[in-house]
Amino acid sequence: MQQRNYWLTTAEFPVTEARPLPERVDVAVIGAGYTGLSAARTLAMRGAKVAVLESETIGWGASSRNGGMVLTGMKLGVNKLISMYGRELARRMYAASLATIDCVEQIVREENIDCDFARCGHLEVACKQKHFDDYARQAEVIAREFNHTLRVVRRNELSVEIGSRIYYGGIVDEVSAGLNPARYVAGLSRAAIKAGAEIFERTRVESVQREPSHVETGWKVSTSRGVLWAREVFVATSGYTGAATPALRKKIIPIGSFIITTEVLREEHACELSPRNRMIYDSKNYLYYYRLTPDRRMLFGGRAAFFPETDRTVRGSAEILRRGMIEVYPQLRDVKVEYVWGGTLDFAFDIMPHAGLMDGMYYALGYAGHGVAMATYQGQKMAALIAGDKPDNPFVGIAFPGAPLGLYGGSPWFLPLAGAWYKVLDWVS
Ligand SMILES: Cc1cc2nc3c(=O)[nH]c(=O)nc-3n(C[C@H](O)[C@H](O)[C@H](O)COP(=O)(O)OP(=O)(O)OC[C@H]3O[C@@H](n4cnc5c(N)ncnc54)[C@H](O)[C@@H]3O)c2cc1C
């Protein structure tokens, strides 16, 4: 088994020259994942001079490492959403979550991105009877409040959706989609470059300070490759948010997520596991998510370790995930696992996406494992805001809580406790 991201073996990234940084730009975007590149594309299309500053390489973060599930809804359940924000705002948020899928589809079409985008739908499967009982209630609330239809699948009908017998039933949303995440982020970077944005790889932003220039206010952005002046800064660093933006770092918990992929499966075998080729995840807090890749491997992911990716957490996760995969699909017992890798998710303390202005800098993050579609959408919406429009974006301006009692400076010391707590919750709920 290789400690390597399978998706990267399928994608080609544009080669950017190591040229000097420009002296001045309209917008400096920090981070070349979906959020940053989607914003850079929109801003450049509107005529702004944009520099995307990426400490590693294009798509190096979660954007090339994820499961490629383009999902409707949010991590937070719909009842919680309504109780936290009220009906009106919750409706706008849910509608936005549906619009995120259209947003990805539209960019893929407009830019001709070869990333296997398909509206294959998602399936959530219930690990307990009471989780299944809740599906009917959820579907009813979503239909009534958000005018969106989900289909509940009873246990005795589940075999048309999944070749596993361990679940108590499921719920399907046909609107969700799947794609190849690395090809998508590579395509998005080409689209941003084509629109006129410049991407600077291996350029780590070290600090950002207010600095007036002549008549304008703006920012002095200091990087590992020199300094540039930017009228606006857009922070798109997600789970990799670091010391350059300390206020934002305190609001985000970086959590590891890990994936294995098997060897290529025979067509009948793959079809038996996932007859409708859905994006699948289960109902636990410590959940598994899985799907077939376009070349028919089983891709199986989960929060096998809570800490972000290191050689040690990736190695440990490989075995945990293989065991999990065989619990779900005993048919895969003798199938070879070929790849394992990990990446970092960005959780806000309220598990919601957040966007807006902090300390004068624009930002969007907090996708909590639902970022393929939402990050693309937030990039586009925030670009419109920076360009002077007033786009409808229900995630701007909502309360953005930090840690209780301020007990967090960006180093997540409590992750083992949180991990243990979620395991207890899965046991009792
Ligand atoms: C294993 C895994 C599976 C996932 N599966 C799914 C899924 O199936 N569906 C889904 O919707 N979501 C999924 N997600 C989440 C999704 O991938 C992310 O929400 C999304 O990619 C976030 O995009 P982004 O552009 O905001 O951040 P990222 O892609 O993480 O990019 C942030 C970039 O910022 C750069 N950076 C950080 N600090 C600096 C600095 N100081 N200077 C310069 N650059 C900097 C980093 O190098 C990084 O490249 C998954 C995530 C992981 C890790």
The ligand as an SDF file (V2000), in Angstrom:
LIG
                    3D

 53 58  0  0  0  0  0  0  0  0999 V2000
   -9.8520   13.6670    3.5320 C   0  0  0  0  0  0  0  0  0  0  0  0
  -10.8900   14.7050    3.2270 C   0  0  0  0  0  0  0  0  0  0  0  0
  -12.1000   14.3220    2.6470 C   0  0  0  0  0  0  0  0  0  0  0  0
  -13.0670   15.2790    2.3460 C   0  0  0  0  0  0  0  0  0  0  0  0
  -14.1890   14.8830    1.6370 N   0  0  0  0  0  0  0  0  0  0  0  0
  -15.0820   15.8220    1.2510 C   0  0  0  0  0  0  0  0  0  0  0  0
  -16.1650   15.4650    0.4140 C   0  0  0  0  0  0  0  0  0  0  0  0
  -16.2720   14.3220   -0.0410 O   0  0  0  0  0  0  0  0  0  0  0  0
  -17.0760   16.4340    0.1130 N   0  0  0  0  0  0  0  0  0  0  0  0
  -16.9370   17.7180    0.5510 C   0  0  0  0  0  0  0  0  0  0  0  0
  -17.7920   18.5490    0.2440 O   0  0  0  0  0  0  0  0  0  0  0  0
  -15.8710   18.1000    1.2930 N   0  0  0  0  0  0  0  0  0  0  0  0
  -14.9340   17.1910    1.6250 C   0  0  0  0  0  0  0  0  0  0  0  0
  -13.8330   17.5700    2.3210 N   0  0  0  0  0  0  0  0  0  0  0  0
  -13.6580   19.0060    2.6350 C   0  0  0  0  0  0  0  0  0  0  0  0
  -13.1850   19.8030    1.4140 C   0  0  0  0  0  0  0  0  0  0  0  0
  -12.1120   19.1360    0.7930 O   0  0  0  0  0  0  0  0  0  0  0  0
  -12.7290   21.1910    1.8810 C   0  0  0  0  0  0  0  0  0  0  0  0
  -13.7950   21.8000    2.5850 O   0  0  0  0  0  0  0  0  0  0  0  0
  -12.3560   22.1090    0.7260 C   0  0  0  0  0  0  0  0  0  0  0  0
  -11.3900   21.5020   -0.1020 O   0  0  0  0  0  0  0  0  0  0  0  0
  -11.8140   23.4310    1.2800 C   0  0  0  0  0  0  0  0  0  0  0  0
  -11.2390   24.1530    0.2190 O   0  0  0  0  0  0  0  0  0  0  0  0
  -10.3910   25.4440    0.5410 P   0  0  0  0  0  0  0  0  0  0  0  0
   -9.9480   26.0060   -0.7580 O   0  0  0  0  0  0  0  0  0  0  0  0
  -11.1540   26.3490    1.4320 O   0  0  0  0  0  0  0  0  0  0  0  0
   -9.1610   24.9270    1.4030 O   0  0  0  0  0  0  0  0  0  0  0  0
   -7.9020   24.0180    1.0170 P   0  0  0  0  0  0  0  0  0  0  0  0
   -8.1220   23.2370   -0.2200 O   0  0  0  0  0  0  0  0  0  0  0  0
   -7.5170   23.2690    2.2420 O   0  0  0  0  0  0  0  0  0  0  0  0
   -6.7870   25.0800    0.6570 O   0  0  0  0  0  0  0  0  0  0  0  0
   -6.1930   25.9230    1.6100 C   0  0  0  0  0  0  0  0  0  0  0  0
   -4.8060   26.2670    1.0690 C   0  0  0  0  0  0  0  0  0  0  0  0
   -4.2790   27.3480    1.8310 O   0  0  0  0  0  0  0  0  0  0  0  0
   -2.8780   27.1860    1.8170 C   0  0  0  0  0  0  0  0  0  0  0  0
   -2.3150   28.0030    2.8950 N   0  0  0  0  0  0  0  0  0  0  0  0
   -2.5390   27.9080    4.2290 C   0  0  0  0  0  0  0  0  0  0  0  0
   -1.8380   28.8680    4.8980 N   0  0  0  0  0  0  0  0  0  0  0  0
   -1.1810   29.5910    3.9690 C   0  0  0  0  0  0  0  0  0  0  0  0
   -0.2950   30.7150    4.0410 C   0  0  0  0  0  0  0  0  0  0  0  0
    0.0420   31.2700    5.2100 N   0  0  0  0  0  0  0  0  0  0  0  0
    0.2110   31.1900    2.8830 N   0  0  0  0  0  0  0  0  0  0  0  0
   -0.1140   30.6540    1.6810 C   0  0  0  0  0  0  0  0  0  0  0  0
   -0.9410   29.5910    1.5640 N   0  0  0  0  0  0  0  0  0  0  0  0
   -1.4700   29.0610    2.6820 C   0  0  0  0  0  0  0  0  0  0  0  0
   -2.6730   25.6940    2.0240 C   0  0  0  0  0  0  0  0  0  0  0  0
   -1.3980   25.2740    1.6010 O   0  0  0  0  0  0  0  0  0  0  0  0
   -3.8140   25.1050    1.1870 C   0  0  0  0  0  0  0  0  0  0  0  0
   -3.3900   24.7140   -0.1070 O   0  0  0  0  0  0  0  0  0  0  0  0
  -12.8520   16.6480    2.6540 C   0  0  0  0  0  0  0  0  0  0  0  0
  -11.6440   17.0280    3.2400 C   0  0  0  0  0  0  0  0  0  0  0  0
  -10.6730   16.0760    3.5300 C   0  0  0  0  0  0  0  0  0  0  0  0
   -9.3890   16.5020    4.1460 C   0  0  0  0  0  0  0  0  0  0  0  0
  1  2  1  0
  2  3  1  0
  2 52  2  0
  3  4  2  0
  4  5  1  0
  4 50  1  0
  5  6  2  0
  6  7  1  0
  6 13  1  0
  7  8  2  0
  7  9  1  0
  9 10  1  0
 10 11  2  0
 10 12  1  0
 12 13  2  0
 13 14  1  0
 14 15  1  0
 14 50  1  0
 15 16  1  0
 16 17  1  0
 16 18  1  0
 18 19  1  0
 18 20  1  0
 20 21  1  0
 20 22  1  0
 22 23  1  0
 23 24  1  0
 24 25  2  0
 24 26  1  0
 24 27  1  0
 27 28  1  0
 28 29  2  0
 28 30  1  0
 28 31  1  0
 31 32  1  0
 32 33  1  0
 33 34  1  0
 33 48  1  0
 34 35  1  0
 35 36  1  0
 35 46  1  0
 36 37  1  0
 36 45  1  0
 37 38  2  0
 38 39  1  0
 39 40  1  0
 39 45  2  0
 40 41  1  0
 40 42  2  0
 42 43  1  0
 43 44  2  0
 44 45  1  0
 46 47  1  0
 46 48  1  0
 48 49  1  0
 50 51  2  0
 51 52  1  0
 52 53  1  0
M  END
$$$$
